[in-house]
């Protein structure tokens, strides 16, 4: 019962991903070929919503999680190349497979076998990063 709000939020997220066609391989390829504004509009509205939420949290503070703990957003100094390399790797994976992590879970929920293969690759990449992260410049 404790995780019910998270389950419902995940189901709502998956529903929105499918209905907005953000999980559509064709829509993603249209974006990469600059043939449609659809995905750029979705991403810009998500960035605006996230930025507004973070700014409100920082300004008014004292927001609580469902467990009653205070929400804290720590400051983080940007590295020289962290975001460049991370974005490059993420973008290459997104372009090759045609999916980012959110739609993978939405498509797995719809029963897509191809999305299961993408999920296996994403989990393997996460495991591999965990194995070599101590040797990477952070």
TATAUR-V294244 format. One record per residue. SS is DSSP state (a for helix, b for strand, c for the rest). OMEGA is omega in radians with two decimals (* if undefined). BURIAL is b if it has 16 or more other ideal C-beta (glycine too) atoms within 10 Angstrom, else e. Layout:
((SS,OMEGA,BURIAL) (SS,OMEGA,BURIAL))
This chain:
((c,-3.11,e) (c,-3.07,e) (c,-3.13,e) (a,3.11,e) (a,3.14,e) (a,3.09,e) (a,3.13,e) (a,3.10,e) (a,3.10,e) (a,3.11,e) (a,3.11,e) (a,3.11,e) (a,3.12,e) (a,3.11,b) (a,3.14,e) (a,3.13,e) (a,-3.12,b) (a,-3.08,b) (a,3.13,e) (c,-3.09,e) (c,3.07,b) (c,3.10,b) (c,-3.12,b) (c,3.11,b) (a,-3.13,b) (a,3.10,e) (a,-3.14,b) (a,3.11,b) (a,3.04,e) (a,3.13,b) (a,-3.11,b) (a,3.09,e) (c,3.14,e) (c,3.14,e) (c,-3.08,e) (c,3.12,e) (c,-3.00,e) (a,-3.07,b) (a,3.10,b) (a,3.09,e) (a,3.10,e) (a,-3.12,b) (a,3.14,e) (a,3.10,e) (a,3.08,e) (a,3.11,e) (a,3.13,e) (a,3.13,e) (a,3.13,e) (a,3.14,e) (a,3.11,e) (a,3.13,e) (a,-3.14,e) (a,3.13,e) (a,3.09,e) (a,3.10,e) (a,-3.13,e) (a,-3.10,e) (a,-3.04,e) (a,3.07,e) (c,3.08,e) (c,3.02,e) (c,-3.08,e) (b,3.03,e) (c,3.10,e) (c,3.11,e) (c,3.12,e) (c,3.12,e) (c,3.13,e) (b,3.07,e) (c,-3.13,e) (c,3.08,e) (c,-3.08,e) (c,3.05,e) (c,-3.13,e) (c,3.11,e) (c,3.13,e) (c,3.05,e) (c,-3.11,e) (c,-3.03,e) (c,-3.06,e) (a,-3.07,e) (a,3.12,e) (a,-3.13,e) (a,3.12,e) (a,3.11,e) (a,3.12,e) (a,3.13,e) (a,3.13,e) (a,-3.13,e) (a,3.10,e) (a,3.11,e) (a,-3.14,b) (a,-3.14,b) (a,-3.11,e) (a,-3.09,e) (a,-3.11,b) (c,3.13,b) (c,2.93,b) (c,-2.98,b) (a,-3.12,e) (a,3.12,e) (a,3.11,b) (a,-3.13,b) (a,3.11,b) (a,-3.12,b) (a,3.05,b) (a,3.10,b) (a,3.11,b) (c,3.08,e) (c,-3.14,e) (c,3.11,b) (a,3.11,e) (a,3.11,e) (a,3.06,b) (a,3.09,e) (a,3.11,e) (a,3.10,b) (a,3.10,b) (a,3.11,e) (a,3.12,e) (a,3.11,b) (a,3.10,e) (a,3.10,e) (a,3.10,e) (a,3.10,e) (a,3.14,e) (a,3.09,e) (a,3.11,e) (a,3.14,e) (a,-3.04,e) (a,-3.04,e) (a,3.14,e) (a,3.14,e) (a,-3.13,e) (c,3.12,e) (c,3.10,e) (c,*,e))
